[in-house]
Protein backbone atom coordinates (compact mmCIF):
# COMPACT_ATOMS: atom_id res chain seq x y z
CA UNK A 1 0.00 0.00 0.00
CA UNK A 2 1.33 3.46 -0.92
CA UNK A 3 2.25 5.88 1.83
CA UNK A 4 0.44 9.20 2.10
CA UNK A 5 3.56 10.87 0.74
CA UNK A 6 3.67 8.60 -2.32
CA UNK A 7 -0.08 9.04 -2.81
CA UNK A 8 0.32 12.84 -2.65
CA UNK A 9 3.07 12.74 -5.28
CA UNK A 10 0.77 10.77 -7.58
CA UNK A 11 -2.15 13.14 -6.93
CA UNK A 12 0.03 16.10 -7.97
CA UNK A 13 1.27 14.33 -11.11
CA UNK A 14 -2.30 13.40 -12.05
CA UNK A 15 -3.43 16.97 -11.35
CA UNK A 16 -0.73 18.38 -13.65
CA UNK A 17 -1.87 16.06 -16.44
CA UNK A 18 -5.43 17.31 -15.92
CA UNK A 19 -4.61 20.98 -15.46
CA UNK A 20 -2.46 21.26 -18.58
CA UNK A 21 -5.53 20.35 -20.64
CA UNK A 22 -6.85 23.70 -19.32
CA UNK A 23 -10.25 22.00 -19.02
CA UNK A 24 -11.99 22.73 -15.70
CA UNK A 25 -13.97 19.49 -15.86
CA UNK A 26 -10.67 17.61 -15.85
CA UNK A 27 -8.74 19.55 -13.17
CA UNK A 28 -11.40 20.84 -10.74
CA UNK A 29 -11.98 17.43 -9.07
CA UNK A 30 -8.39 17.71 -7.77
CA UNK A 31 -8.98 21.07 -6.05
CA UNK A 32 -9.73 21.63 -2.38
CA UNK A 33 -12.28 24.17 -1.24
CA UNK A 34 -11.00 27.71 -1.85
CA UNK A 35 -7.66 26.76 -3.46
CA UNK A 36 -4.90 29.28 -4.22
CA UNK A 37 -2.72 29.41 -7.35
CA UNK A 38 0.34 31.65 -7.01
CA UNK A 39 2.60 32.49 -9.98
CA UNK A 40 5.63 34.40 -8.73
CA UNK A 41 4.07 36.95 -6.41
CA UNK A 42 0.71 37.04 -8.22
CA UNK A 43 -2.01 35.25 -6.27
CA UNK A 44 -5.15 33.81 -7.88
CA UNK A 45 -7.86 32.93 -5.35
CA UNK A 46 -10.34 30.08 -5.54
CA UNK A 47 -11.56 28.02 -8.46
CA UNK A 48 -12.03 31.26 -10.39
CA UNK A 49 -8.30 31.90 -9.94
CA UNK A 50 -7.42 28.49 -11.34
CA UNK A 51 -9.83 29.17 -14.24
CA UNK A 52 -7.98 32.46 -14.93
CA UNK A 53 -4.63 30.68 -15.04
CA UNK A 54 -6.11 27.99 -17.31
CA UNK A 55 -7.46 30.71 -19.63
CA UNK A 56 -3.98 32.26 -19.76
CA UNK A 57 -2.56 28.81 -20.52
CA UNK A 58 -4.94 28.30 -23.46
CA UNK A 59 -3.83 31.67 -24.87
CA UNK A 60 -0.10 31.25 -24.26
CA UNK A 61 0.07 27.59 -25.32
CA UNK A 62 -2.41 27.44 -28.24
CA UNK A 63 -1.17 23.95 -29.17
CA UNK A 64 -0.71 22.75 -25.59
CA UNK A 65 2.61 21.85 -24.05
CA UNK A 66 4.74 19.61 -26.25
CA UNK A 67 6.56 18.01 -23.35
CA UNK A 68 6.70 18.27 -19.58
CA UNK A 69 9.76 16.60 -18.09
CA UNK A 70 9.55 16.01 -14.36
CA UNK A 71 13.15 16.20 -13.24
CA UNK A 72 12.70 15.88 -9.47
CA UNK A 73 9.83 15.26 -7.09
CA UNK A 74 10.15 15.50 -3.33
CA UNK A 75 7.43 15.26 -0.73
CA UNK A 76 6.98 15.45 2.98
CA UNK A 77 3.51 14.85 4.31
CA UNK A 78 1.06 17.11 2.48
CA UNK A 79 3.75 19.16 0.72
CA UNK A 80 5.03 18.18 -2.74
CA UNK A 81 7.84 20.02 -4.55
CA UNK A 82 8.87 19.49 -8.16
CA UNK A 83 11.35 20.73 -10.70
CA UNK A 84 9.80 20.52 -14.16
CA UNK A 85 11.00 21.51 -17.63
CA UNK A 86 8.33 22.63 -20.10
CA UNK A 87 8.87 22.50 -23.86
CA UNK A 88 6.26 24.09 -26.11
CA UNK A 89 5.55 26.35 -29.03
CA UNK A 90 4.22 29.67 -27.75
CA UNK A 91 1.43 31.89 -29.01
CA UNK A 92 4.08 33.91 -30.86
CA UNK A 93 5.30 30.78 -32.66
CA UNK A 94 8.55 30.65 -30.68
CA UNK A 95 10.14 27.46 -29.42
CA UNK A 96 10.02 27.63 -25.62
CA UNK A 97 11.90 25.74 -22.93
CA UNK A 98 11.82 26.84 -19.30
CA UNK A 99 12.28 25.32 -15.87
CA UNK A 100 9.51 25.58 -13.30
CA UNK A 101 9.72 25.03 -9.57
CA UNK A 102 6.27 23.88 -8.44
CA UNK A 103 5.17 23.61 -4.84
CA UNK A 104 1.88 22.10 -3.73
CA UNK A 105 0.13 21.87 -0.39
CA UNK A 106 -2.62 19.27 -0.21
CA UNK A 107 -5.56 19.16 2.14
CA UNK A 108 -7.39 15.84 2.48
CA UNK A 109 -5.86 14.67 -0.81
CA UNK A 110 -6.83 17.82 -2.76
CA UNK A 111 -4.74 20.76 -4.03
CA UNK A 112 -5.06 23.63 -1.53
CA UNK A 113 -2.09 25.71 -2.75
CA UNK A 114 0.02 25.71 -5.88
CA UNK A 115 3.04 27.99 -6.19
CA UNK A 116 4.79 28.26 -9.56
CA UNK A 117 8.19 29.89 -9.97
CA UNK A 118 9.85 30.29 -13.36
CA UNK A 119 12.41 32.43 -15.14
CA UNK A 120 10.17 35.27 -16.31
CA UNK A 121 12.96 36.64 -18.52
CA UNK A 122 12.67 33.55 -20.71
CA UNK A 123 8.88 33.63 -20.86
CA UNK A 124 8.74 37.39 -21.55
CA UNK A 125 11.06 36.86 -24.51
CA UNK A 126 9.09 33.94 -25.99
CA UNK A 127 5.39 34.72 -25.43
CA UNK A 128 3.19 37.44 -26.82
CA UNK A 129 2.02 38.59 -23.39
CA UNK A 130 -0.08 41.40 -24.91
CA UNK A 131 -2.56 38.66 -25.87
CA UNK A 132 -3.47 38.31 -22.18
CA UNK A 133 -5.10 41.75 -22.21
N, C-alpha and C positions, 0 to 999 in steps of 0.2 A: 504494500500500500504506500502511496506517495505521501511524503511529509507535507505539512502546510506550506513550507517554503517552496518545495518543488511544485506543488499545485499552484501557488501564486505565480511562479515563473511561467507556467503553462497558460494560466489565465491571461497574463500580460501579452504573451506571444499570440494567443488567439485573438485578443482584443486588437492588437496591431494589424493582424490580417483583416479583421472586420473594419476597423476604422479607416484603413487606407483604401477601402472601396468608396469612402465618403458617403455611404448609404446609412442613414440613421436607423433603418430597420435592422441592419446588420450589427451596428456597434452599440446602440442604446441598451440592449440587454446586459451588457458588461458594466454599465455605469451604476454607481451608488446614487442614493438620493443626494441632490445638490452637489454634484461633482464640480471640480475646478480644473481648468486647463490653463497652464501658464507657459507662455513662450517668451523666453528671456524674462523681462520684467513686466510683460503685458499679461494681465489676468483676465480670463474669460470664465464667467460664473455660470454654473448650472448646465442643464442640457442645451439651453439656448447658446451658451458659450461654446460647447462642443460642436453644435450645428454651425456656428460662425466659422470655426476653424475648418470644419469639413467643407464649407462653401469656399473658403480661401483655397483649400487644397484642390478642389475641382477646377478652380480658375488657374492656379499656378502649375498644376500637373494635368493638363487637358487629356493626356494619354495615360494617366496613372503613373505609378513609379515602376520603372523598368526592373529594378532590383533593390532589395533591402538585404544587406548583409549584417547579420547580428554577430558582432565581433566578440563581445563579452556580455555575460549576464551574471549578476550577483544579487543575492537576496538574503534578507534577514527578517524573519517574521513576515509582517505585512508590507515591507518595503522591498521594491525590486528596482535595481539600477541596471542600465544597459548602455553599451556603446554600439551604435549602429551606423553603417554607411549607406547612404541613399544614392542611387544612380537613376537618373531620369532625363527626359527631354522636357525643358521648361516651356512655359507659354510664349516665350520669345523665340523658341526653336533652338535654344542653346543646350549643349550637352552639359549636364550638371552632376557633380559628385560632391557630397559634403558629409561630414561626420556629425552625428547627433548624440548628445548625452541625454538619455531619457530616464526620468525618475518617476516611480509610481508608488502611491500609498493606497493600499486596498483596505476596504472595510467590509467584513463579512463576505469576502470573495468577490467584491465589486470594486471598480476603479473609483476612488474618492478624490485623488489628486494625480494629475500628470504634469510634470515639469519638463520642458523641452529646451535644450540649450544647443545652439549651433553657431557656426562662424557666419555671422550676418554679412561680413564683407563678401564672402563667396556668393551668398544668395542674392545680395543686392546687385552684384555684377551679372548674374545669370537670368534673373526673372524680370519680367515687365511688371513691376510692383504698382504702376499707375492703374493697372487693370483691376486692382482691389478697390478703387474708388476713394 
